[in-house]
């Protein structure tokens, strides 16, 4: 019987408020492509990631946002998000190994929720605060 079943209502959606933090300025953007289903950083992209790490070491006010995307042929959102997270962590680890403090790196695993024709990528955006 469904007599004892409980349900909960979600609070109504609200508009996001502008952050009260200081203004942020995007200073660089880099797209790192991945082969479908792969989490290893391609050799041709490793140099770009290392160059990004060098530019960050020269300016301590820079932060990096890694927005990771992944396509899943089965259209499984959970699998796509896990794959995207693994890719972002691989890039994060490479940045840390190159001397970037982990507190300056923000990871967002967006899975198959991206725009564009290639969802198998990580967008790295450097932000000056």
N, C-alpha and C positions, 0 to 999 in steps of 0.2 A: 504494500500500500504506500501511497505517496503522502499520507496524512502527516507523517512526522518529518517530512522533508523541509529543510529551511532554505531560504534564499536571502541573498544580500544584494542591496542595490549599490551601484558604484556612485561616487559623488559626481556631480555634473562637471563637464570639462571646463577648464578656465583658460583664459588667455595667458600665455607666457609673458612674464614681466621682463623688461630690459634689465640686464645685470647692473648692479650698482658698482661693479669693479671698474677700474680705469679703462679707457677706450683701448681696444685692441686693433692692431694694424697687421694685416696679412702681408708678410714680406717675401714669401716664396711658396710655390706649390710644385709638387712633384707627384707624378702618377707612376706607380710601380706595377707593371702588368704581371700576371701569373697565368700559367697554363691551367686549363680546367682541371679541377680536382687536386692540384699540386699546392704544397705549402712552402716548398723550398724557393728561396730567392734566386732568380736567374742570374747567372754570372754577369750578363750584360747590364743588369740593374744594380749589382753590388757596388760598383764605382759611384753611381749616383747617390746611393744611401750614404756611403763614406764621405762624399763631398758635402752632403747635408750635415753630417755630424761635425765636420771641420768648421763649417760656417756657424754652427751652433756653439762650438767651443770658443769662437772669437767674439761672441756677443751673448753674455749671460742673461740678457733680458728676453731672449728668444725662447719660446715654448713650441712644441710640435704636437699637432693633432694627427693621429693616424686613423683614417676612416676607411675601414676594410669592408670589401664587398665580395660576394661569391655567388655564382650561379650553381644551382643543383638541378641536374636533368630530371630528377624525380619530383621537382617542385616542393621539396621538403624544406620549409623555412628554418627549422631547427638545425638541420644538417648544414644548410648554407651559412647560418650564423656561426656555427662552430668552426667551419672551414675558414670563414673570414677572420675569426678571432685567432686561429692558429697562424694565419698569414701576418696579422698585425703584431703578434707576439714575436714572430721570427724577425721582423724589421725592428721592433723595439729592442730585442736582444742584440742585434747588430749595432744599433745606435749606442747601447750601453757599453758594449765591448769597445767601441770607438771613443769612449770617454764622456758621453752625454749622461748627465744625472737622470736617474729614473723618475724623479719628481718633476722633470721638465717634459715628460712624454705622456700624452693622454691617448688612450686606445678606445676606439669605438667600433664594435663589430656590428655592422649594419646588414650583413647577409645579402639577401636578394632584394633589398629595398632601395637600391641605387638607381640613378638615371644613366642613360647612355647605352651604347650597344655592347660595351665590354664590362660585365659585372665582375669579372675575375681580375680584381685590381685592389691596390691600396693607395689611397690619396693621402699624401703627407703634406700638411699645411703648416708652415712656420708662421708663428704669430708673435709680434713684439708687444710686450706689456709694459 
